[in-house]
Amino acid sequence: MGTVQGVFLPCISQILGIIFFLRLPTITAQAGTIGSTLIIFASVLSTLVTSLSLSAIATNGTIQAGGPYYIISRTLGVEIGGSLGVLFYLGTTLGSSMYVLGAVEAFNTNLSDYGA
């Protein structure tokens, strides 16, 4: 799939998800337009560096069951793979809970406009 379609676009879709669009007015109000642009640019730059690093690691072999954890644990070793696996699990768990809360907030805001 390549670096852009396989790694960079899925990471950017996580950044530009429901949380980003629900919190953008608050971020802009607090940091200003220039500050918000810098925050978004830093996020995209971080995602680009992460996707390039993961692409460099992934080119060492085929990806089997386990996905990113399998790649990291086989390339960087069991110790680093285990600690990054725990962080990957926590990030995925907290990210999914944030997306659920964001969706509920969007539904609540839109349904209250219609008297529901």
C-alpha positions as CSV (number, residue, x, y, z in Angstrom):
1,M,0.0,0.0,0.0
2,G,2.9,2.3,0.5
3,T,3.8,5.0,3.0
4,V,1.1,7.5,2.1
5,Q,-1.9,5.2,1.8
6,G,-0.9,2.6,4.3
7,V,0.4,4.7,7.2
8,F,0.1,8.5,6.7
9,L,-3.6,8.7,5.6
10,P,-4.9,6.5,8.4
11,C,-2.9,8.6,11.0
12,I,-4.2,11.9,9.5
13,S,-7.8,10.5,9.6
14,Q,-7.3,9.9,13.3
15,I,-6.1,13.5,13.8
16,L,-8.9,15.0,11.6
17,G,-11.6,12.9,13.3
18,I,-14.6,13.9,15.3
19,I,-12.6,15.2,18.3
20,F,-10.7,17.6,16.0
21,F,-13.9,19.1,14.6
22,L,-15.6,19.3,17.9
23,R,-12.7,21.0,19.7
24,L,-11.5,23.3,16.9
25,P,-13.6,26.3,17.9
26,T,-12.4,26.0,21.5
27,I,-8.7,25.6,20.4
28,T,-9.1,28.6,18.1
29,A,-10.6,30.7,20.8
30,Q,-7.8,29.8,23.3
31,A,-4.8,29.8,21.0
32,G,-5.9,32.1,18.2
33,T,-5.8,31.5,14.4
34,I,-2.0,31.4,14.2
35,G,-1.6,29.2,17.3
36,S,-4.3,26.8,16.0
37,T,-2.5,26.6,12.6
38,L,0.8,25.9,14.4
39,I,-0.9,23.2,16.5
40,I,-2.3,21.5,13.4
41,F,1.0,21.8,11.6
42,A,2.9,20.2,14.6
43,S,0.3,17.3,14.6
44,V,0.8,16.7,10.9
45,L,4.5,16.9,11.2
46,S,4.5,14.4,14.1
47,T,2.3,12.1,12.1
48,L,4.6,12.3,9.0
49,V,7.7,11.5,11.1
50,T,5.8,8.6,12.8
51,S,4.6,7.2,9.4
52,L,8.0,7.4,7.9
53,S,9.5,5.6,10.9
54,L,6.9,2.9,10.8
55,S,7.4,2.5,7.1
56,A,11.1,2.0,7.6
57,I,10.4,-0.6,10.2
58,A,7.7,-2.3,8.1
59,T,10.0,-2.8,5.1
60,N,12.1,-5.3,7.1
61,G,9.6,-8.1,6.5
62,T,6.0,-9.1,6.0
63,I,3.3,-8.0,8.4
64,Q,1.6,-11.0,10.1
65,A,-1.1,-11.2,12.7
66,G,-0.7,-8.6,15.3
67,G,-0.2,-5.6,13.0
68,P,1.9,-2.7,14.4
69,Y,2.7,-4.6,17.6
70,Y,4.1,-7.5,15.6
71,I,6.3,-5.2,13.5
72,I,7.7,-3.3,16.5
73,S,8.3,-6.4,18.7
74,R,10.1,-8.3,15.9
75,T,12.2,-5.4,14.7
76,L,13.1,-3.5,18.0
77,G,13.1,-6.5,20.4
78,V,10.7,-7.9,22.9
79,E,11.4,-5.4,25.7
80,I,10.7,-2.3,23.6
81,G,7.9,-4.1,21.8
82,G,6.2,-5.0,25.0
83,S,6.3,-1.5,26.4
84,L,5.2,0.0,23.1
85,G,2.4,-2.6,22.9
86,V,1.1,-1.5,26.3
87,L,1.2,2.2,25.1
88,F,-0.5,1.2,21.8
89,Y,-3.2,-0.6,23.8
90,L,-3.8,2.4,26.1
91,G,-3.8,4.8,23.2
92,T,-6.3,2.8,21.2
93,T,-8.5,2.3,24.3
94,L,-8.5,6.0,25.3
95,G,-8.9,7.1,21.7
96,S,-12.0,4.9,21.2
97,S,-13.5,6.2,24.4
98,M,-12.8,9.8,23.3
99,Y,-14.5,9.1,19.9
100,V,-17.6,7.7,21.7
101,L,-17.8,10.7,24.0
102,G,-17.4,13.0,20.9
103,A,-20.2,11.3,19.1
104,V,-22.5,11.5,22.1
105,E,-21.7,15.2,22.5
106,A,-22.5,15.8,18.8
107,F,-25.7,13.8,19.1
108,N,-26.7,15.6,22.3
109,T,-26.0,19.1,20.8
110,N,-27.9,18.4,17.6
111,L,-30.8,16.6,19.3
112,S,-31.3,19.4,21.8
113,D,-31.8,21.8,18.9
114,Y,-34.9,19.9,17.9
115,G,-36.4,19.6,21.4
116,A,-35.5,15.9,21.9
